[in-house]
Amino acid sequence: MQNLVGQEGNDFAYRLNKMIASGPMATHPGRYQAYATLPLQDPEASADELERAVREDGFVGAMTNGFVGNKFLDHRDFEPVLARAEALDVPIYLHPGFPPKQVFDIYYGIERPGYNDQYQDYIFSGSGYGWHQEVLTQSLRLILTGVFDRFPGLQMIVGHMGEGLPFYYERIVEDLGDSTERSLNKPIGKYFDDNFWFTTSAFFQDELLDLLLKYINVDRVMFATDYPFANMKEGTDWFRAVDLPRETKEKIAFRNAEKLFAINM
């Protein structure tokens, strides 16, 4: 989607969003909500399509997919989209995408005699490792470039149990935090409290959830499965068996989503 140029991308995003609105959203009202697809290569058109999708069709936010024209979402070009999302009070889901060729070649292109497995390189740059580094990097860039200081009400969703953030959290807050004392409006960890939400998608392990909850307020954590890329039954069976207080479990299961998306489950 984000690789389509000009009006072609704008039209495709509109058609796709209308198809979802007239399909599953209309067929299962109250049971099916959706994120809008945006033609981010045209930020002004993206802002308008986001507003149309939210106001006209009832979408609850938007989803991005990695780089857009070799730029992260913190680039000033995308401020119209970020400003509109804040004004509409809807979140943006930071989904990973595959890296630009120059990044792929340097980081993920494996060279060794007799080796030619492009599929392995593809997974290495994606779900096997690269995706998680990309989203965490993009999340930190949004903080470090002052996006949330300019748009303090802007909300971002990060999946895959925080994309590695819990593991790096103390190093980020201590080392990176020391370097941003004069450049940001508040401590770096506060942005995770105020501007980010995290889902459990595809990471169905108790230990990982425990680590996420060690650093992230439970009011900012939501259950998700990552279907169809992860098994929905496996995810729901895992969460039903998780040993957490009832109130905590309800927050993660649905109450936090109700609050973020302004829906009644």
CORLINLIN-V345381 format. One record per residue. RES is the residue in three letters. PSI is psi in whole degrees, -180 to 180 (* if undefined). BURIAL is + if it has 24 or more other ideal C-beta (glycine too) atoms within 12 Angstrom, else -. Layout:
RES & PSI & BURIAL
RES & PSI & BURIAL
This chain:
MET & -50 & +
GLN & -6 & +
ASN & -7 & -
LEU & 141 & +
VAL & 140 & -
GLY & -143 & -
GLN & -26 & -
GLU & -44 & -
GLY & -41 & +
ASN & -45 & +
ASP & -40 & -
PHE & -43 & +
ALA & -44 & +
TYR & -47 & +
ARG & -42 & -
LEU & -45 & +
ASN & -40 & +
LYS & -35 & -
MET & -43 & -
ILE & -41 & +
ALA & -40 & +
SER & -11 & -
GLY & -105 & -
PRO & -34 & -
MET & -38 & +
ALA & -35 & -
THR & -34 & -
HIS & 63 & -
PRO & 135 & -
GLY & -10 & -
ARG & -21 & -
TYR & 119 & -
GLN & 165 & +
ALA & 156 & +
TYR & 143 & +
ALA & 144 & +
THR & 133 & +
LEU & 143 & +
PRO & 73 & +
LEU & -15 & +
GLN & -13 & +
ASP & 86 & +
PRO & -39 & +
GLU & -44 & -
ALA & -35 & +
SER & -43 & +
ALA & -43 & +
ASP & -40 & +
GLU & -36 & +
LEU & -47 & +
GLU & -42 & +
ARG & -46 & +
ALA & -39 & +
VAL & -50 & +
ARG & -37 & -
GLU & -40 & -
ASP & -3 & +
GLY & 20 & +
PHE & 154 & +
VAL & 10 & +
GLY & -161 & +
ALA & 160 & +
MET & 135 & +
THR & 166 & +
ASN & 81 & +
GLY & -149 & +
PHE & 152 & +
VAL & 109 & +
GLY & 41 & -
ASN & 22 & -
LYS & 142 & -
PHE & 168 & +
LEU & -16 & +
ASP & -9 & +
HIS & 143 & -
ARG & -24 & -
ASP & -29 & -
PHE & 7 & +
GLU & -33 & +
PRO & -37 & +
VAL & -45 & +
LEU & -42 & +
ALA & -40 & +
ARG & -40 & +
ALA & -42 & +
GLU & -44 & +
ALA & -36 & -
LEU & -12 & +
ASP & 46 & -
VAL & 148 & +
PRO & 164 & +
ILE & 126 & +
TYR & 120 & +
LEU & 89 & +
HIS & 144 & +
PRO & 163 & +
GLY & 174 & +
PHE & 146 & +
PRO & 162 & +
PRO & 159 & -
LYS & -42 & -
GLN & -34 & -
VAL & -45 & -
PHE & -48 & +
ASP & -40 & -
ILE & -43 & -
TYR & -36 & -
TYR & -8 & +
GLY & 108 & -
ILE & 128 & -
GLU & 119 & -
ARG & 152 & -
PRO & 133 & -
GLY & 6 & -
TYR & 130 & -
ASN & 70 & -
ASP & 86 & -
GLN & -29 & -
TYR & -41 & -
GLN & -43 & -
ASP & -38 & +
TYR & -46 & -
ILE & -38 & -
PHE & -40 & -
SER & -10 & +
GLY & -118 & +
SER & -21 & +
GLY & -17 & -
TYR & -56 & -
GLY & -38 & +
TRP & -44 & +
HIS & -38 & +
GLN & -38 & +
GLU & -47 & +
VAL & -40 & +
LEU & -41 & +
THR & -45 & +
GLN & -40 & +
SER & -45 & +
LEU & -37 & +
ARG & -38 & +
LEU & -37 & +
ILE & -51 & +
LEU & -29 & -
THR & 2 & +
GLY & 16 & +
VAL & -45 & +
PHE & -16 & +
ASP & -33 & +
ARG & -31 & -
PHE & 73 & +
PRO & -20 & -
GLY & -3 & -
LEU & 136 & +
GLN & 133 & +
MET & 144 & +
ILE & 134 & +
VAL & 130 & +
GLY & -162 & +
HIS & 45 & +
MET & 35 & +
GLY & 3 & +
GLU & 40 & +
GLY & -9 & +
LEU & -46 & +
PRO & -38 & +
PHE & -40 & -
TYR & -1 & +
TYR & -50 & +
GLU & -40 & -
ARG & -41 & -
ILE & -49 & +
VAL & -39 & +
GLU & -57 & -
ASP & -53 & -
LEU & -36 & +
GLY & -39 & +
ASP & -33 & -
SER & -9 & -
THR & 11 & +
GLU & -34 & -
ARG & -11 & -
SER & -17 & -
LEU & 160 & +
ASN & -18 & -
LYS & 168 & -
PRO & 146 & -
ILE & -37 & +
GLY & -25 & +
LYS & -28 & -
TYR & -33 & +
PHE & -30 & +
ASP & -34 & +
ASP & -26 & +
ASN & 0 & +
PHE & 147 & +
TRP & 151 & +
PHE & 140 & +
THR & 162 & +
THR & 5 & +
SER & 121 & +
ALA & -1 & +
PHE & 87 & +
PHE & 61 & +
GLN & 132 & -
ASP & -43 & -
GLU & -37 & -
LEU & -38 & +
LEU & -41 & +
ASP & -42 & -
LEU & -40 & +
LEU & -46 & +
LEU & -18 & +
LYS & -34 & -
TYR & -22 & +
ILE & 134 & +
ASN & 132 & -
VAL & -24 & +
ASP & -5 & -
ARG & 15 & +
VAL & 136 & +
MET & 144 & +
PHE & 140 & +
ALA & 159 & +
THR & -26 & +
ASP & 23 & +
TYR & 140 & -
PRO & 8 & -
PHE & -18 & -
ALA & 160 & -
ASN & 119 & -
MET & -41 & -
LYS & -42 & -
GLU & -43 & -
GLY & -44 & +
THR & -38 & -
ASP & -42 & -
TRP & -49 & +
PHE & -35 & +
ARG & -33 & -
ALA & -10 & -
VAL & 134 & +
ASP & 92 & -
LEU & 155 & +
PRO & 148 & -
ARG & -44 & -
GLU & -42 & -
THR & -44 & -
LYS & -40 & +
GLU & -38 & -
LYS & -48 & +
ILE & -39 & +
ALA & -44 & +
PHE & -28 & -
ARG & -39 & +
ASN & -38 & +
ALA & -40 & +
GLU & -43 & -
LYS & -48 & -
LEU & -45 & +
PHE & -1 & +
ALA & 51 & -
ILE & 166 & -
ASN & 113 & -
MET & * & -
